[in-house]
Amino acid sequence: MPRCVMVDMEPIVVDEVRTGTYRQLFREKLISGKEYANSFARGHHTIAKEIVDLVLDSIRKPADNGTGLQGFSVYNACGSGTGSGLSCLTIERLYVDYGKKSNISFTVWCCPLVATAVVERYNSVLCVHSLREHTDVTIMYCNEALFSFCRRHLDIERPKDTKVNRPNVQFNSSLSASLRFDGALNVDLTESQTYLVPYTRLHFILTSYAPVISVEKPCLDSRFRNTNEFELDMRVLR
């Protein structure tokens, strides 16, 4: 059974969840800071120091109470200070405390066309070192490709964030299906990374997904049947 801890240095976003419709689902697993980190330096070296121990304690409790811990999955966007700085600091600490457990990162990369801050490019570059050294697998996405994916394959002319997040969630759910359901071909985290990663440092995985069917066109035709995940327009990274 997966366990989740959600963290954001900016309190406004987390407070919306705390007071929203699904507030009873998360309880103490929602952690927020006091201010927006903005840059990798602030998110990794200054503001993060105040909150990282609380984050690790929240992770450690379910990890120690469980009997079959396989590893950790970190979902982050490397354009922000929290997603780059705090996430990398947390990954580094998990690597030290649980060195033999798998660390898998699902990372949304910065894209110039949809970037909202100048520092996003710098945050992404500075984030790479920790992901390379302290994760076993890094699954890569980018917002530009996700928006394009929704327009091309889901027939959404102007996709909003919620529409973009849904295929992203579907990708992640498919990757972890063998962990959550019984089956003859199921593999654990260690086995899956063995199949995906040829060399230890070459663990940045390109993501694609097929077939994809729009709600407006629910019937399968020959075009969908002949679509495969290796086609360029099925990728969610540019």
N, C-alpha and C positions, 0 to 999 in steps of 0.2 A: 504494500500500500504506500503510494508516494506521500511524502509530507512536504509542506511548502512554507517558506518564510518570505514575505514580500517587504521590500525595503525601498524607500525613496528619501533623499535628503530634503526634498521640498515637502513641507507638511500639508500644503493645500490639497494636493492630489489624494494623499492617503486619507485625509480627513473626510473627503467626499465619499470614500468607500466606507469609512467608519460610521457615517451617518446615513448611508444609502440603504437600498432595499436588501442588499446581501450582507449587511453588517454582522449578522449572527454567525456567518460562515467562518470568519477568520479569527476573531477574538484577539489573543495576544500575538498572533503571527503577523500583524501589521506593524511595521516599525518605520518611524519617520524622524528626520532631523529637525533642525531649527531654521535652516536657510538653504537656498539653492546653491549647489556646489559650482556649477557652470563649467569649470575647467578641470582637466585631469589632475593638475597639481593640487588644487584645493580638495578635490574628491579623494585623492590618494594620501596626501601628506598632512593636511591640516584638519579640515572638518571631519574627515572620515575617522580620525583617531578618537573622536568623542563617541562614536557610535559602533565601531567595528566589534568591540567586545560584546556589546549587547546583541548584535547580529549573530556572532559565533555562539553565544550562550543559547540563543533561541534555536540554532541549528543543532547544537550538541545534545540538548535534552531528548528530542525524538531519535537522534542517532544512537545515543547510549541506551535508550529504552527498547530499541528494536533488536531483533535476533538475526536478521539477515541483511545487514547494510551492504549494498553493492557499490554505491558511489553517490556522486552529487551532480545535479544538472543545474547550471546557472544560466538564466535568461537575462540578457542585458542588451542595451543599445550603446555602442561605444562612442557616439557623438556627444553625449552629455557627461557632466562631471561625475554624477552618480554611476551611470552605466559604465564609464571607463575607469575612473579612479577608485571608487568604493568597491565595485565589482572585482577589479583586479586585486585589490588589497585583500578582499575576502577569499578569493581563489588562492592567493599566495598562502594565507593562513591555513586554509583547508589542506593545502598541499603539505604543509609542515605537520599539522596535527593528524591527518589521515593519509599519509603518504602512499599506502598500498591500495587505497580505494580510488575508483575511477572518477575523474573530473571531466564532465562534458559541458561545453559551452555552446549555447544557442545565441548567436550574436548578430544583431542588426547593424550593418556598417553604414557609415556616413556616405551620402550622395549629394553632389553639388547642386543638383536641380531642386531638391527638396530640403536642403539644409536651412535651418532657422538661425544659426549663429556662426560667426566666422571661425570660432575655435573648434568647431566640430571636426575639421580635418586634422588638427593637431591632436585632439583627444584620441582619434582613431589610430593615428600613427603610434602614439605613446602606449596605447592599449595592447598593441601587437606583441610586445616583448613578454608580458606576463602570460598572455594566452599561449604563446609558443612554448614557454618554459614550464608552465604549471598546469596546463590542461592536456588531457589525453586525446580529445577530439574537439574540434571547433566547427560547428555547423553554421554556415554563413548565409545571411540574407541581406538584402538592401531594400530600402523603401521605394526607390525609383522603380526597381524591377517588380516589386509587389503591386504598386499602383498600375504599372503597365500590364501585369498579369491579370488584374481584375478587369481592366478595359478590354483586353483581347479575348479572354476566355470566359469571363463571367458576364459580359455585356453590360458592365456598369460604366456609364460614360464619365461620371464624376464620383469616384469612390471616396467615401469618408473613412476615417480611421477605423471604425468598427468593421466596415466591409473588408478593409485590408487585413485586419487582425484575424479574421475568420479563416482564410486559407492558410495563414501562418500557423494558426493553432492546429489545423488539419494536418499540416506537414509534420509538426512536432508529435502529434498524437499517433500518426502512422509509424514514426520512428520508434516509438516506445510501445507499440502494440504487442510485440512479442514478450515484453516484460509483464504486461498486465492481463494477458489472456492465456489460457491453456492451449497447448498445441504440440504436435510432434516436432516441429521445426523451431521451437522457441529457443532463444539464446539470451544470456545475461549481458550486462554491460561490458564485461571484460571480453567475452567472445565477439560481441558486435564490433568493438573497436579493433580487434584483431583482424577482422575481415575488411574493415574500412581503411585502416592506416597501414601503408606499406613500410614507412620508416617513421621513427619516433617523432622527429621534428616536422615531418610533412603530414600534418594532421588537420589541415584546413580543408574542409569538405564542401564542395560545390553542391548546391541543392537544386533539384528539379522535381516536378510532380506531373504525373499523367495517369489516366485521362482525367480531364476536367470538363464538367458539363454544367452549363448555365441553367438556372431555374427557368428561364424563359424558353429554353430548348431542351426539355427533359428526355427526349428520345435519342437513343444512340443511332448514329448513322455511320457510314463507312469512314468518314473523316475522323471520327472519334476512335473507331476501332483500330485504325492504322496509326494513331498517335502514340508515340512512346516518349519516355522521360529523357531520352538523349537528344531530342530536338532542341535547337537553340532557344526557341521562343517559349519553351516550358521551364526554363531556368528562372530562379528568383534571385539571381545575383548578376550584376553587370560590372 
